[in-house]
């Protein structure tokens, strides 16, 4: 998402960085390119005009401090305005003090609403909330069963509705059930629509009135671009939305929906769907997306992912092994692979890197190939005996063939893994002997730009 916009904005920054002062001419030239980039990203035209006017007003006549380059100054102005356009802050869910809090999910058919309901339930469960999933989609074949299956996969309760029930009856019964069983949150999944037809809109209005939800969330496919914003606007007029959830932002979406929604509709984007996996949903932070658009990455997001997914006990155990320089074995190597997969894999980590680092990493690693490699490494180590994992020096020709057969790989793959492991083990020994400075000096010799 937004790769093209990121490239264009970085190009603008490079062009203006040689200027000593912002003038109307050089800012106008720069903003012309930004305007084109935003339009190509499918940002709504009124939003483009508003954004350009705000940036120009703040930039023209601004003195550039000696300690700050014009490039850095324009980045700061653009970053602030992008953040304000999309936020400016994260808008948390309104979970009422008196339970149950009802979250009403609305959206078009195929927007990912049912899956998003389950993802949201999982997120709230992590926050120690007792969640009840409810489906009132009595029109789509197997929709109710789909939600029940998803609920089971995340160990969350799902209300026992059926296609023969009326949506309003489901609403009444599920609320009574939740009060009786002390649920904190009800996530109410409604039927999707192929178009905004009046009969279906009338039904969801009645549901909204009966449920009186704490949140009315519009789930929208970000691949739709401006169309997504127009549809959200129509729903907002009928229901008074409280927030938006953008799905499929990991795909080829150009970013127009993310940049336009808040300004056009006046409602915040609360969450974004970042992958098809059940844990693939994140709170939306406008400042972080603005940083990523400008190629600065999302370091805060990376740290949060690490805190959430990395096993702290395993990390401490590994730290002790690094410190001692002993006993780093293939089981430890496998654990590092597992931790990386929990954080979303190579691709997810690279997306949050600053653009310069990501560019360097992409020269060495294709994210898709990197994720496949993680799976292969795990399969190879799983095909080893506990003794072989503890003492890889035992793995000779016959054992390599057996491991290759067991993991569906080739002997060359086993050799490559053992080489990678040996390199990592040597690095661990170097760290334990205080050899970090030596290693950095060695790297500096290989990379002249490094100091």
VEXDREN-2710 file (C-alpha; in Angstrom, 1 decimal):
% VEXDREN-2710
k/r/px/py/pz
1/UNK/0.0/0.0/0.0
2/UNK/1.1/3.6/-0.8
3/UNK/4.5/2.6/-2.3
4/UNK/4.0/4.9/-5.3
5/UNK/3.0/7.8/-3.1
6/UNK/6.0/7.2/-0.9
7/UNK/8.4/7.2/-3.8
8/UNK/6.9/10.4/-5.2
9/UNK/7.0/12.3/-2.0
10/UNK/10.6/11.3/-1.3
11/UNK/11.5/12.5/-4.8
12/UNK/9.9/15.9/-4.0
13/UNK/12.0/16.1/-0.7
14/UNK/15.2/15.4/-2.6
15/UNK/14.5/18.1/-5.1
16/UNK/13.8/20.8/-2.5
17/UNK/16.6/19.8/-0.1
18/UNK/19.2/22.0/-1.9
19/UNK/17.2/25.2/-1.4
20/UNK/18.3/27.7/1.3
21/UNK/14.8/29.0/1.8
22/UNK/11.2/28.1/0.8
23/UNK/9.8/30.4/-1.8
24/UNK/6.4/30.5/-3.6
25/UNK/8.1/29.2/-6.8
26/UNK/9.9/26.2/-5.3
27/UNK/7.0/25.3/-3.1
28/UNK/4.6/25.5/-6.0
29/UNK/6.8/23.2/-8.1
30/UNK/7.0/20.7/-5.2
31/UNK/3.3/20.8/-4.5
32/UNK/2.5/20.3/-8.2
33/UNK/4.2/16.9/-7.9
34/UNK/2.6/16.1/-4.6
35/UNK/-0.8/16.9/-6.1
36/UNK/-0.2/14.5/-9.0
37/UNK/1.0/11.8/-6.5
38/UNK/-2.1/12.2/-4.3
39/UNK/-4.5/12.0/-7.3
40/UNK/-2.7/8.9/-8.6
41/UNK/-3.1/7.4/-5.1
42/UNK/-6.9/7.9/-5.6
43/UNK/-7.3/10.6/-3.0
44/UNK/-10.5/12.6/-3.3
45/UNK/-10.0/15.8/-5.2
46/UNK/-11.4/18.1/-2.4
47/UNK/-9.0/16.4/0.0
48/UNK/-6.0/17.0/-2.4
49/UNK/-6.9/20.7/-2.7
50/UNK/-7.3/21.1/1.1
51/UNK/-4.0/19.3/1.8
52/UNK/-2.0/21.3/-0.8
53/UNK/-3.3/24.6/0.5
54/UNK/-2.5/23.7/4.1
55/UNK/1.1/22.7/3.3
56/UNK/1.7/25.7/1.1
57/UNK/0.4/28.1/3.7
58/UNK/2.7/26.7/6.3
59/UNK/5.8/26.4/4.0
60/UNK/5.9/29.6/2.1
61/UNK/8.2/32.1/3.8
62/UNK/9.3/29.7/6.4
63/UNK/13.0/30.3/7.3
64/UNK/15.1/27.2/7.3
65/UNK/17.2/26.9/10.4
66/UNK/20.9/26.3/9.9
67/UNK/20.6/23.0/11.8
68/UNK/17.7/21.8/9.6
69/UNK/17.8/21.3/5.9
70/UNK/14.9/22.4/3.7
71/UNK/14.2/18.8/2.9
72/UNK/13.8/18.0/6.6
73/UNK/11.6/21.0/7.1
74/UNK/9.2/20.1/4.2
75/UNK/9.1/16.5/5.5
76/UNK/8.0/17.8/8.9
77/UNK/5.3/20.1/7.4
78/UNK/4.0/17.4/5.1
79/UNK/4.1/14.8/7.9
80/UNK/2.1/17.0/10.3
81/UNK/-0.5/17.8/7.7
82/UNK/-0.9/14.1/6.6
83/UNK/-1.3/13.3/10.3
84/UNK/-4.0/16.0/10.8
85/UNK/-5.7/14.9/7.6
86/UNK/-6.1/11.3/8.8
87/UNK/-6.5/11.9/12.5
88/UNK/-4.7/13.5/14.1
89/UNK/-4.8/10.8/16.8
90/UNK/-5.8/7.2/17.3
91/UNK/-9.5/7.0/18.1
92/UNK/-10.0/4.1/20.6
93/UNK/-13.2/2.0/20.8
94/UNK/-15.9/3.4/23.0
95/UNK/-16.4/0.5/25.5
96/UNK/-19.2/1.6/27.9
97/UNK/-18.6/1.2/31.6
98/UNK/-22.0/-0.4/31.9
99/UNK/-21.8/-3.7/29.9
100/UNK/-22.6/-4.9/27.4
101/UNK/-21.1/-2.5/24.8
102/UNK/-22.6/-3.2/21.4
103/UNK/-20.5/-2.8/18.3
104/UNK/-22.6/-2.8/15.1
105/UNK/-20.7/-3.8/12.0
106/UNK/-22.0/-2.4/8.7
107/UNK/-20.7/-2.6/5.2
108/UNK/-21.0/-3.8/1.6
109/UNK/-21.0/-7.5/0.7
110/UNK/-17.4/-8.8/0.2
111/UNK/-15.7/-6.1/2.3
112/UNK/-14.5/-8.6/4.9
113/UNK/-17.0/-7.7/7.5
114/UNK/-17.5/-11.2/9.0
115/UNK/-13.8/-11.9/9.2
116/UNK/-13.1/-8.4/10.7
117/UNK/-15.8/-9.1/13.4
118/UNK/-13.8/-12.1/14.5
119/UNK/-10.5/-10.3/14.3
120/UNK/-11.9/-7.5/16.5
121/UNK/-13.3/-10.1/19.0
122/UNK/-9.8/-11.7/19.2
123/UNK/-8.3/-8.2/19.9
124/UNK/-10.8/-7.5/22.6
125/UNK/-10.3/-10.9/24.2
126/UNK/-6.6/-10.1/24.5
127/UNK/-7.7/-7.0/26.5
128/UNK/-9.5/-9.3/28.9
129/UNK/-13.0/-8.5/27.6
130/UNK/-15.7/-11.2/27.5
131/UNK/-16.9/-11.0/23.9
132/UNK/-20.1/-12.4/22.2
133/UNK/-20.1/-12.6/18.4
134/UNK/-23.6/-12.4/16.8
135/UNK/-24.5/-12.9/13.2
136/UNK/-27.7/-11.4/11.8
137/UNK/-26.7/-12.2/8.2
138/UNK/-29.7/-14.5/7.3
139/UNK/-29.4/-13.8/3.6
140/UNK/-26.0/-15.1/2.6
141/UNK/-25.6/-18.9/2.6
142/UNK/-23.4/-20.2/5.4
143/UNK/-22.7/-16.7/6.8
144/UNK/-23.8/-17.6/10.3
145/UNK/-21.8/-20.8/10.2
146/UNK/-18.7/-18.9/9.0
147/UNK/-18.9/-16.7/12.0
148/UNK/-19.4/-19.7/14.3
149/UNK/-16.3/-21.4/12.8
150/UNK/-14.2/-18.2/13.2
151/UNK/-15.4/-17.8/16.8
152/UNK/-14.4/-21.4/17.6
153/UNK/-10.9/-20.8/16.2
154/UNK/-10.3/-17.9/18.6
155/UNK/-12.2/-19.5/21.5
156/UNK/-14.8/-16.8/21.7
157/UNK/-18.6/-17.4/22.1
158/UNK/-21.0/-17.0/19.2
159/UNK/-24.7/-16.6/19.7
160/UNK/-26.7/-19.5/18.3
161/UNK/-28.8/-17.7/15.5
162/UNK/-30.0/-19.4/12.3
163/UNK/-31.0/-18.3/8.8
164/UNK/-34.7/-18.9/9.7
165/UNK/-34.6/-16.1/12.4
166/UNK/-35.4/-12.5/11.7
167/UNK/-32.5/-10.0/12.3
168/UNK/-34.5/-7.9/14.8
169/UNK/-35.4/-11.0/16.8
170/UNK/-31.7/-12.1/16.8
171/UNK/-30.8/-8.6/18.1
172/UNK/-33.3/-8.8/20.9
173/UNK/-32.5/-12.4/22.0
174/UNK/-28.7/-11.9/21.8
175/UNK/-28.8/-8.8/24.0
176/UNK/-30.9/-10.6/26.6
177/UNK/-28.5/-13.6/26.4
178/UNK/-25.4/-11.3/26.9
179/UNK/-26.9/-9.6/29.9
180/UNK/-27.8/-12.9/31.5
181/UNK/-24.3/-14.3/31.0
182/UNK/-22.3/-11.1/31.8
183/UNK/-20.6/-10.3/28.5
184/UNK/-18.6/-7.1/28.2
185/UNK/-18.9/-6.6/24.5
186/UNK/-21.3/-7.8/21.7
187/UNK/-20.0/-7.6/18.1
188/UNK/-23.1/-7.7/15.9
189/UNK/-22.4/-8.7/12.3
190/UNK/-25.1/-7.5/9.9
191/UNK/-25.8/-8.6/6.3
192/UNK/-23.7/-7.1/3.6
193/UNK/-25.1/-5.5/0.5
194/UNK/-24.3/-5.7/-3.2
195/UNK/-25.6/-2.1/-3.5
196/UNK/-27.2/0.4/-1.2
197/UNK/-30.8/-0.6/-1.7
198/UNK/-33.5/1.0/0.4
199/UNK/-35.0/-2.2/1.9
200/UNK/-31.7/-3.3/3.3
201/UNK/-30.8/0.2/4.6
202/UNK/-34.2/0.3/6.3
203/UNK/-33.4/-3.0/8.0
204/UNK/-30.1/-1.8/9.4
205/UNK/-31.7/1.5/10.5
206/UNK/-34.2/-0.5/12.6
207/UNK/-31.4/-2.7/14.0
208/UNK/-29.4/0.4/14.9
209/UNK/-32.4/1.9/16.7
210/UNK/-33.1/-1.3/18.6
211/UNK/-29.5/-2.0/19.6
212/UNK/-28.5/1.6/20.4
213/UNK/-24.8/0.6/19.8
214/UNK/-21.8/2.2/21.5
215/UNK/-20.0/2.0/18.1
216/UNK/-21.4/1.8/14.6
217/UNK/-18.4/0.7/12.5
218/UNK/-18.3/0.8/8.7
219/UNK/-16.0/-2.0/7.3
220/UNK/-14.7/-1.0/3.9
221/UNK/-12.4/-2.6/1.3
222/UNK/-9.5/-0.1/0.9
223/UNK/-9.0/-1.4/-2.7
224/UNK/-12.1/0.6/-3.7
225/UNK/-10.3/3.9/-3.2
226/UNK/-12.6/6.9/-3.6
227/UNK/-15.6/4.7/-4.1
228/UNK/-15.0/3.3/-0.5
229/UNK/-15.3/6.9/0.9
230/UNK/-18.4/7.7/-1.2
231/UNK/-20.1/4.5/0.1
232/UNK/-19.1/5.2/3.7
233/UNK/-20.6/8.7/3.3
234/UNK/-23.9/7.2/2.2
235/UNK/-24.0/4.8/5.2
236/UNK/-23.1/7.7/7.5
237/UNK/-26.1/9.7/6.3
238/UNK/-28.3/6.7/7.1
239/UNK/-26.8/5.4/10.4
240/UNK/-24.5/8.1/11.9
241/UNK/-21.3/6.0/11.9
242/UNK/-18.8/6.4/14.8
243/UNK/-15.8/5.0/12.9
244/UNK/-14.3/3.1/10.0
245/UNK/-12.3/-0.1/9.6
246/UNK/-10.3/-0.4/6.4
247/UNK/-9.6/-3.9/5.2
248/UNK/-7.0/-5.2/2.8
249/UNK/-4.5/-2.4/3.3
250/UNK/-1.8/-5.1/2.7
251/UNK/-2.9/-5.4/-0.9
252/UNK/-2.5/-3.2/-3.9
253/UNK/-4.6/-0.3/-2.5
254/UNK/-3.3/3.1/-3.5
255/UNK/-4.2/4.6/-0.2
256/UNK/-6.9/7.0/-1.3
257/UNK/-9.4/5.7/1.2
258/UNK/-7.0/6.1/4.2
259/UNK/-6.1/9.6/3.2
260/UNK/-9.7/10.7/2.3
261/UNK/-12.0/9.1/4.8
262/UNK/-11.6/11.2/7.9
263/UNK/-11.7/14.5/6.0
264/UNK/-14.7/13.7/3.8
265/UNK/-16.9/11.8/6.3
266/UNK/-15.7/13.4/9.5
267/UNK/-15.4/10.0/11.2
268/UNK/-12.1/8.4/12.3
269/UNK/-10.5/5.3/10.9
270/UNK/-10.3/3.1/14.1
271/UNK/-8.7/-0.1/12.7
272/UNK/-6.9/-1.4/9.6
273/UNK/-6.8/-5.0/8.4
274/UNK/-3.2/-5.7/7.6
275/UNK/-3.4/-9.4/6.6
276/UNK/-5.8/-12.2/6.0
277/UNK/-4.7/-13.9/9.2
278/UNK/-7.0/-13.8/12.3
279/UNK/-4.5/-11.6/14.1
280/UNK/-4.2/-9.3/11.0
281/UNK/-5.8/-6.2/12.5
282/UNK/-4.2/-3.1/14.1
283/UNK/-5.5/0.1/15.7
284/UNK/-5.0/3.0/13.2
285/UNK/-2.4/5.5/14.2
286/UNK/-2.4/8.5/11.7
287/UNK/1.0/9.7/12.7
288/UNK/2.5/6.2/12.1
289/UNK/1.0/5.9/8.6
290/UNK/2.2/9.4/7.8
291/UNK/5.7/8.4/8.8
292/UNK/5.5/5.3/6.6
293/UNK/4.2/7.3/3.7
294/UNK/7.3/9.5/4.0
295/UNK/9.6/6.6/4.2
296/UNK/10.4/6.9/7.9
297/UNK/8.9/3.5/8.8
298/UNK/7.0/2.7/11.9
299/UNK/9.6/1.9/14.6
300/UNK/7.0/2.3/17.4
301/UNK/4.8/-0.3/15.7
302/UNK/7.8/-2.7/15.4
303/UNK/8.6/-2.4/19.1
304/UNK/4.9/-3.0/20.0
305/UNK/4.8/-6.1/17.8
306/UNK/7.9/-7.4/19.6
307/UNK/6.5/-6.7/23.0
308/UNK/3.2/-8.4/22.1
309/UNK/4.6/-11.4/20.3
310/UNK/8.1/-12.2/21.6
311/UNK/8.3/-14.7/24.4
312/UNK/10.2/-12.8/27.1
313/UNK/11.4/-15.9/28.9
314/UNK/12.8/-17.3/25.6
315/UNK/14.4/-13.9/24.9
316/UNK/16.1/-13.8/28.3
317/UNK/17.3/-17.4/27.9
318/UNK/18.8/-16.5/24.5
319/UNK/20.4/-13.4/25.9
320/UNK/22.1/-15.5/28.6
321/UNK/23.5/-17.9/25.9
322/UNK/24.8/-15.0/23.9
323/UNK/26.5/-13.6/27.0
324/UNK/28.1/-16.9/27.8
325/UNK/28.9/-17.7/24.2
326/UNK/27.9/-21.3/24.8
327/UNK/25.1/-23.8/23.9
328/UNK/23.5/-21.8/21.1
329/UNK/21.9/-24.7/19.2
330/UNK/19.4/-25.3/16.4
331/UNK/16.5/-25.3/18.8
332/UNK/17.4/-21.7/19.7
333/UNK/17.7/-20.9/16.0
334/UNK/14.2/-22.4/15.4
335/UNK/12.8/-20.3/18.3
336/UNK/14.0/-17.1/16.6
337/UNK/12.2/-18.2/13.4
338/UNK/9.0/-18.8/15.4
339/UNK/9.2/-15.4/17.0
340/UNK/9.7/-13.7/13.6
341/UNK/6.7/-15.5/12.2
342/UNK/4.6/-14.4/15.2
343/UNK/5.5/-10.8/14.3
344/UNK/4.0/-11.3/10.9
345/UNK/7.0/-12.6/9.0
346/UNK/9.7/-11.0/6.9
347/UNK/7.3/-8.9/4.8
348/UNK/5.4/-7.4/7.8
349/UNK/8.7/-6.4/9.5
350/UNK/10.1/-4.9/6.3
351/UNK/7.0/-2.8/5.8
352/UNK/7.6/-1.0/9.1
353/UNK/11.3/-0.3/8.4
354/UNK/12.5/3.2/7.3
355/UNK/12.6/3.3/3.5
356/UNK/16.4/3.4/3.3
357/UNK/16.7/0.2/5.4
358/UNK/13.8/-1.4/3.6
359/UNK/15.4/-0.7/0.2
360/UNK/18.7/-2.2/1.4
361/UNK/16.9/-5.2/2.8
362/UNK/14.9/-5.8/-0.4
363/UNK/18.2/-5.9/-2.4
364/UNK/19.1/-9.0/-0.2
365/UNK/15.7/-10.4/0.6
366/UNK/12.4/-10.8/-1.3
367/UNK/9.8/-10.7/1.4
368/UNK/7.8/-13.5/-0.1
369/UNK/10.9/-15.6/-0.5
370/UNK/12.0/-14.7/3.0
371/UNK/8.7/-16.0/4.5
372/UNK/8.9/-19.2/2.4
373/UNK/12.5/-19.6/3.7
374/UNK/11.3/-19.3/7.3
375/UNK/8.8/-22.1/6.8
376/UNK/11.4/-24.3/5.1
377/UNK/13.9/-23.7/8.0
378/UNK/11.3/-24.7/10.5
379/UNK/10.4/-27.8/8.6
380/UNK/14.1/-28.9/8.3
381/UNK/14.8/-28.4/12.1
382/UNK/11.5/-30.2/13.0
383/UNK/12.8/-33.2/11.0
384/UNK/15.9/-33.4/13.1
385/UNK/16.2/-35.5/16.3
386/UNK/16.6/-33.6/19.7
387/UNK/20.2/-34.8/19.8
388/UNK/20.9/-33.4/16.3
389/UNK/19.4/-30.1/17.2
390/UNK/21.6/-29.9/20.3
391/UNK/24.8/-31.1/18.4
392/UNK/24.6/-30.2/14.7
393/UNK/28.1/-31.5/14.2
394/UNK/26.6/-35.0/14.2
395/UNK/24.7/-34.2/11.0
396/UNK/26.7/-36.0/8.2
397/UNK/25.7/-37.3/4.8
398/UNK/23.2/-40.1/5.8
399/UNK/21.5/-37.9/8.4
400/UNK/21.3/-35.0/5.9
401/UNK/19.5/-37.3/3.4
402/UNK/17.1/-38.5/6.1
403/UNK/16.3/-34.9/7.2
404/UNK/15.8/-33.8/3.6
405/UNK/13.4/-36.6/2.9
406/UNK/11.5/-35.8/6.1
407/UNK/11.2/-32.1/5.4
408/UNK/10.5/-32.3/1.7
409/UNK/13.7/-30.4/0.8
410/UNK/17.1/-31.1/-0.8
411/UNK/20.4/-31.9/0.8
412/UNK/21.7/-28.5/-0.5
413/UNK/19.0/-26.8/1.7
414/UNK/20.3/-28.7/4.8
415/UNK/23.8/-27.5/4.0
416/UNK/22.7/-23.9/3.6
417/UNK/20.8/-24.0/6.9
418/UNK/23.9/-25.4/8.7
419/UNK/26.1/-22.7/7.2
420/UNK/23.6/-20.0/8.3
421/UNK/23.5/-21.5/11.8
422/UNK/27.3/-21.7/12.0
423/UNK/27.7/-18.0/11.0
424/UNK/25.2/-17.1/13.7
425/UNK/27.0/-19.2/16.3
426/UNK/30.3/-17.5/15.4
427/UNK/28.6/-14.1/15.8
428/UNK/27.3/-15.1/19.2
429/UNK/30.9/-16.0/20.3
430/UNK/32.1/-12.7/19.0
431/UNK/29.5/-10.8/21.1
432/UNK/30.4/-12.9/24.2
433/UNK/34.1/-12.0/23.9
434/UNK/33.5/-8.3/23.6
435/UNK/34.2/-8.5/20.0
436/UNK/31.5/-6.1/18.9
437/UNK/33.9/-3.2/18.2
438/UNK/36.1/-5.6/16.1
439/UNK/33.1/-6.7/14.1
440/UNK/32.0/-3.1/13.5
441/UNK/35.5/-2.2/12.3
442/UNK/35.4/-5.2/10.0
443/UNK/32.1/-4.1/8.6
444/UNK/33.4/-0.6/8.1
445/UNK/36.2/-2.0/6.0
446/UNK/33.7/-3.8/3.7
447/UNK/31.3/-0.8/3.6
448/UNK/33.2/2.5/3.2
449/UNK/30.1/4.6/4.0
450/UNK/30.0/3.1/7.5
451/UNK/31.7/4.7/10.4
END
